[in-house]
Every structure is written in C-alpha cells, then in structure tokens.
Amino acid sequence: MSIRLASNCSHCESLSTENMCSVHKLKVNENYTCDRFSLIFKLDLDRDCNNCLRNNTDSCAHPQKAAEGMLCSSWAPQAD
C-alpha cells in the first residue's frame, strides 16, 4: 500500500491559520475538499507539538499523546 497526502483542506494553500478557506470564505476542517484545492508543495517538518499554539492547552486534540516530533492535523502556529 502506498502513502499519499489527502486532497483535503489540511494540505491546501487556501487554508488560513483560523481554519478559514480563503477561496470559499468558510470555516473548514481536514474532512473538507473541493474542486479548487491547491496543494501545498512542501512538507513542513517544523510543525510539531513543541511549536503548536494548542500544546498543553484544553484545545489540544491529543493531550495524552502530544510529544516532541508529533505531527497532527490540529496543529496551529504560535504567534510571534
């Protein structure tokens, strides 16, 4: 079985940090996809629990599993 990225909002260039689609102006999640999907062409290995806004908060999707190096679809960037 091969491994591929899903053609969903998590991997689309139009997804904002607030989970808003900049094309459709709707709040979306990783279960959504559309005909105007545009793939993010690079894998960002800098996304993990250590630099996630939700880490160690009530909004963490996986508080029992969160660890350095873990990637998930609920990752949110920390504000500078």
Steps between C-alpha positions, in 0.01 A plus 500: 500500500638842408490810720363826357378835625124540499353765272334676790505840664788407732732490198352793306671837450165675552465392865571776752627454855143546626380205284333741260499430127618819328329390175155411636506719815383207715634337815624153399687200643706207372186319378426763235628513142387678186568542127711811569742311727863613455762277659769641727807369318738467792495290811559714804683289755514796741139437600486300821363525852787721619399788270123447503275768647274229646776305679430463875160671471141377516472533120771236433339220299735234644615609847598148608712444187650847441879480486801648326499402132131403490310637201121526483228668298408722797835679504473879528789747465615701798479876459832683499 
